[in-house]
Amino acid sequence: MQNDRAIVVGGGVGGLSVAIHLALRDYRVSVFESNSRVGGRANHLEFDGFKFDTGPSLLNYPWVFDELFQAAGTSLAKELDLIRVDPAIKFYWPDKQTFQLSSDLTRLSEECRRLDPRDGVGLFNFLKDARRKYNLSFDRLVTRNADSPLAWFSASGVTNLTKLGLFRSMDSQLRKHFKSKKIIEAFGSYGMYLGGAPYDLPGIFSIIPFGELEHGLWLPRGGMYGLIEAMERVAIRLGVEVRTSSPVQSIDSENGRISGITLPDGSKELAPIVVSNVDVPTTMTRLLDGKSKASTKDYKPPRMTPGVITYYLAIDRELPELNHHSVFLPENPKQAYDQLMNQGRVPKDLPFYVSVASNTDHSLAPAGKSSVFLLAPVPLLSNMPETDWQVVTQQLQSQMFRRMNDHGIAISEKDVLSQKTWSPVDWSDQFGLFDGSAFGAAHNFRQIGPFRPRNISSDINGLFFTGASTTPGTGVPMCVLSGKMAADRIVKWGLKEMTV
């Protein structure tokens, strides 16, 4: 077996990122992707002349991708034509109130003052505070492989610990700066995709809306999948072997050491290093060959983010009344989050979002028509074992149409020329998402930093992890960083192995 060979199981964002970083360190890398194209959750659909991104609908934190491409001898600007999306996100409430986000601070300040005259000043206090948290987080915490809480916390500096908001809730952090209930709810809604309510998540996550305001939101021309194609191009240029339509039957080990993988036809690919880009709990429960402690029934999976139903609608008209991205929030978010995440049922007053990327890039839909993407969060599959998902998807689509109509956004079933709908079962089956979880492991205090599932196995020598269920977290930028962190971990492990 050649010691410089690494196999990556799964060609999602984290898998492509780790492949690029390992190739830059002279490893021979092979990526095995079960689907016909790479990308994982960040995939692509096309039908009847309409184009859709299946998951992420906007590019945030562009510096993360530029660093990846720069490391590979190119740049984000060379690889992608980015369209700035501003104003990007608009929030809607049942009482017809709205809140429009913009990276234009004059415009955003006016919008904050419209909701509460005191929140013009509150906005600038928030930005100053969140900027400090953001810089501390990315400079000292987020990108560090830490093996103990002491090492992780001390990296921030003792005097900075209280400034990070780790020991207060996200909601409490936002209330320090804003008086408007609507602004607090809008910024707090980001927590839903982290697997928790803003009342439960650490205050450090106030950096998420800040990061989007500070660095802007973008759409690669042709759609978000252009980012995946660029990452695959760079990986192949560096010598990475990308095998699509190549599912992996098992990740194999001998005497506590990785030996490679087994393919469905029984053939084996040998390697001393395997990196799984499949959800960590899916890897543990379905992919390991049964020779490790981790693959036994004693394994306890982490708390996961909710599932989603996603709708890809070919609409027979333009929709100028909608922004690229619209978020519809419930009248009582606390109740809705509790129903979704604690009670395991679909919220009666459903939060959801709508993306009309064809309003930004007209090439994504035929002239005079729109490509519309709806996303509704739903409980994990284990909480809804007897569900008829076809019935639920139809009910929720009608509910979302009614809610949009309440705001003067007149979309009806007759406007839908054709569509595809993915339930949590579809997401789980196609991408190995554990329990149908859409965004990977959740981000409560016990699952951040050193408390999150590690990117190196403590049970099998040579097994590593990347992606949304390991460190540093969920979201496309975090998965890119996850790939670099896994590669750093592998290089350090390799040096240690050479001295044994």
N, C-alpha and C positions, 0 to 999 in steps of 0.2 A: 504494500500500500504506500502510495506517495504522500509524504507528510504535508505537502503544500496544496493539496486538493481540498476544496471546501464545497459542500453541496448545500444549496439553499432550497428549502421546501416551501414553495409559494412565491409567486412573482408579484406580490402587492408592492405598495410604496416602500415599506420597510425592507422587503426582500431585494428590490432593485437597488436601494440605497446601500445595504450591506454588501451586495455584489460589487458595486462600483468601488466602495472603499477597500474591500479586500483585493480587488484587481489592482488598485493603485499600490498595494503593498506586495505585489508579485505573487499572490495566490492564484491558483488555477480554479476558477469558479464555474460551477454549473447550476443553473436555476431550473427547477422542475415545477412547472405550472400546470395544474389539472385542466384549466379552461383553455379555450382556443386563442385567447389573448391574455397578456399580462395586465396587471392593474388592481386585481382584487376588488375591493369595494368601489374603488375609483375607476369604474369601467365605462362602457360606451354602448349605446343602443342606436340603431338607425332603421327606420321603416317608413315607407310611403313618402320618402323625401324629407322626413323630419329627423333631426339628430338630437340626442339626449346624452348628458352625462348621468350615469346611474346613481352616483353618490355625491361627493363634494361638488358644489355648484359655483364656488368662487375660490380664488387663490389668495390666501392671506400670508403674512410674514414672508414677503418675497425674498428677504435677505437669506433665509434658510436655504432656499433653492439655489440662489446665486452662489452661496458658499460651496454647495455640493458641486455645481458645474465648474466653478473656479478651480476646485481641487482637481477636477478632471481635465483641466486645460482649456476650458471654454467658459461660457457665462450664460446667465439667464437671458440676457438681451440677445445673444447670438442664437440661442436655441428656440426661443419663443417670441412671438409678437404679442405683447400684452396690451389689452384694452383696459384702461382705468374705469372702474365702475363707481361713479359718485354722482348723486347720492345712491347709496347701495341698498340699504335695508330700511324698510318702513314697518313700524309696529302698529297693529290695529287692536282695539278693545271693543267689547260688545256695546259700550256706551257711546260709540262712534268717535272717541278720542283717538288721536294718532300721534306718533313720534317718529320723526325722520332723522336717521343718522347721516352724517356727512363728515369727511375729513377736512372740509373747509370750516375752520374754527369759528369764523364770523357767522356762518350759516348755522352751525351747530349751537353756538351760544344763543343766537336768536330763538332757535327752536326750544332750547332749555328754558329760556326766560318766558317763552309763551306759556309753558306748562306751569312754571312757578317763577316769579320775578327774582327770587333769591338764588335760583339755580344757574344763573349766568356766572356768578362768582363760584358757586359750587362746582361747576364744570371745570374751571381752571384749577381749583384745589384738588379735584379728583385726578386730573391729568398729571399734575405735579407729583402727587402721591403714587399714582399707578406707574408713572415713568420710573420712579426710584425702585419700586417693587419689580418691575419688568427687567430693568438692567441688572439688579442684584440676582434675580432668578436665573436669567440666561448666562450671566457672567460666572456665577458661582455654584448654582444648584442644578438646574435642569439638565445640563449636558455632562454631569459628573457620574461616573460609575462608583457609587458608594456602597460599601458592604456593611456599614453599621450606621444607626441613627446618629451616633456621636460624631462620626466623620462627616456625615451629610450636613448636620446642623452647624457644626463648627466651621464648615467651609464658607458659610454666609458671614461669619464674624459674629461674636456674641452680641455686640451692640446693635446689630441689624436684625436680630431674630424677631424682636417685637414689631419692627417696621414692616415685616413681610405679611402680617395678617394671618399667620398660620394658626393662631390660637383664638380667632374670632370668626364668625360666619361671613360668608360672602355678602349676605343681606345686610348684616351689621356694618360691614366695611362700606358698602354703598350708602347706607344711611348716615354715615359720618359726613358725607359731602352733599347729598341731594335731599331736598324736601319733597319733591314731587313723587307721589306714589307710582306714577306711570314710568318715570325714568328709572326708578329703582327696580320695578318689575321688568322693564325692557332689558336692562343690563344683567339682571339676575337670571333672565331666561336662558342665558348661555349655559347655566349650570345643568339644564335638562340633558344636554348632550354629553355631559361629564358623568352622568349616572346618578345625579343627586339634585335635591332642591337647593336653592341659594341659602336657605335657612340652615342647611346641614353641611354644606361644602365649606372648606377653609376660605378665608377672605383673600388669600393670595390670588385666587382665580378672578379677581377684579381686573387682573392684567389682560384677560382675554379680549374683552371689548376694547380696552385701551390699545392693544397691539394692532387691532384692525383700524382704529381711528388714526393711529400714529403712522402706520406703514401703508395704509390704503388697502382696498380690495380690488382684485384684478380678475380678468377672464382671458386666458390664452385664446387667440383667434382660432376659431374652429372648435372651441370647447375645452373644458378642463382635461379631457383625455389627451390633449396635445402635450401636457406635462408628462404623462406616463410614456407617451411615444418618445419624447425627448430623453427621458431617463433610460429607456430601453436602448435607444440609439447610442447613447454615451457608453452604456455597459458593454454593448457589442463591440464598439470601437476599441474598448480596453481589453478585449479578448474574452469577455464573459460568454459562455455558452448558454443560450436561452432555449429551453425545450418546452414548448407549449403543447397542449393536449397530452400531457404526461403526468397523470396522477401518481401519487406515491402510496403504496400499500402499507408500508411500515417504515419506521426509523429503527435501525437495528443496533444492537450493542452486544459485546462479548466481554464477560468478566468486568462489568462496570465501565467499559469504554465503548465509545461509538465505533461502529464498524462500517456504517454506510446506510443504504436504504434498499428496500425491496420494492420492485414495481409489480403491477397487477398480474403480469405474465409469469411471475416467479423469478425473473432475472434480478441480479443485484448490481448495484453501483457502489463501489468501495471508496471510502474516504474516512479520514480520522476526525473530520470536522463536519457537523451538520448544523445548520441554522434553520430553525423553523419560523416561518413567517405566518404560519397558521396560528389562530388564537391559542394562547398557552394552554388553557384547559382542554381544548379540542386535541391539541398535541398529546397531552398527558393521558386522556381517556380513550383516544381513538387511533393515534399514530404510533405510539411506542410499542415495541414488540413483546411486552409482557415480562421482560427480564429485569425490570427495575422496580424499586419500591414505589416510584412515582406513578407507575401504571396500575397500581393495585386499587382496590375499592377504598382504601384509606385516604386517597387524594381528596383534598377539600378545595374546590374551585374558588376563585375570588368572587366578590360581588361584581355583577356585570351591569353595564348600561342597558337601557330599555331596547326593545326591538322596534322596528318600524314597518309601516306599509308605505311603499312608494308607488306613485302613479306617473306614467309617462303618456301625456295626452297630446294628440295631434289636433289642434283647435282651428276651426275653419274661419278665423278672423284675427286681426291684430288686436292687441290688448294694451293700448297706450296708457290705460288707467292703472296699470300695475308696474312697479319697479322691477328691476332684475330680481330682487329678493324681498319677499313680504312675509312678516311673521304675525300670525293671528293668535293673540293671547286670550285666556279665559277671564271671566269676571273675578273669579276667586282662584288665583294661581296656586296658593298653598293647598287648597283642597284638591285641585287637579293633580298636582305633583304627588300628593299623598295617595290618591287613588291609583296613579300610574306605578309608583315605585314601591309603595308599602302594602297597598291592598291588592295589587296584582290584577287590576281591572282597567278597562279603557275609560278614561275620564269622560264624564257626561258632557262637560263643557270642554271640548277638545282643543288643546293647543296644536297648531300645525304651521307649516310654512309652504310658500309657493315660490317657485323660481321660474322666471320667463327669460331664459338666456337669449332667446331670439330677439328680445328687445335691445340687447347689447350687441350681439353679432347676428345680423340679419341672414347670414348664410346658413343658420341652423334650422331654418324653416322656409318653405316655399313662399313666394311673394304674397303678401296679404294674409298670411296665416301665422300661427304661433306654436312653438314647442313649449309646453307647460309641464313642469315637474312639481308634483305635490308630495309632501312627506308628513305622515302622521305617526307620532310615537305611540307604541302600544306595549303592554307588558311582555315579559319574557315568555317563551313557549311553555316552560314548566308551570307557569301560573295560569295558563289557558289550555289545558290538555285536550279538552273535548270541543275545541272551537271549530266551527265551519268558517274557514277564512274567506271563502267566496262570498258568503253572506255578509261578514263583517266589512270586507273591503267595499262592497257596494253601499252598505249603510253609511260608512264614514265618508265616502266620496259624495254622496248626496248631502250629508251634513256639512261638509266643507263648502260645497256649492251654495247652500243656503246661507251660510255665514258670509261668504264673499258677496252674495247678492244683497245682504243687509247693508253692506258698505258701498253699494252702487256699482259693484264689479259683476256685471251680468254674464256669467258663464252658466250654461245649462247643458244637459245631456245631448241636446240636439246639435250643439256646437262641436261635439267630439266626433271627428272623422274616424279615428281609430285610436287604440290605446293598448298599452301593456301595463300590467299590475304585478308587483312582487310583494308577497306576504313575508312575514318572518320565516316561514318554512322554506320559501324559495331562496331567501338570503342565506339561510343555514345550509341548505342542500348545495347551493352553487359555490359558496365561498368558505364553507367550514366554520361558520360563525357559531360559537358555543351558545346553546340555548336560544338561538335567534337574536342574540345581542348585536345591535347595529354598530356600536362604537367601541367595543372592547371592554376591558375592565374599568370599573367605575373609579372615581377620584375622591372618595371620602378620605378623611385624615389618615386612616389606617391603610390606605392604598396609594399614597404618594411617596415619591423619593425612595428611601431605603425600605419602606414598608410595601412597596409595589412588587408584584412578581418579578424576580430578577431575570436578567438577560443571560445568565449562565446557570446551567443545571448544577445543583448540589449533589445530585444522585448519579449522573452519568457523565463521565469525563469526555469532553469534546462536543457536548450538546449545548447549543446556544439558542437564544430567542430574539426576535425583532418584531416590531409592529405595535398595534394599539393595545395589546393586553400585557405588555411589559413596560419597562421604563423608556422614555420619560412619561408617555401618555398617549392619549387618543388625538386624532386630527392629522391631516396630511403633513404639516410641518413637523409635528412631533414624531411621526413615523420616519421621516427623513433623518431626523436627529437620532432616532432609535437605531437606524442602520449604522450610523457612524459609531455610536456607543458600543454596539455589538462587535463591530470590527476592531475597535480599540481593545475591547475585552479579549477578543480572539488573539490579537497580536501579543498582548501581555501573557495570556495563557500559553501561547506557543513558545515564548522565551523561557517560561518556567519549565515547560516540558523538555526543552533542550538541555536543561541543567540537571534533570532528574537522572 
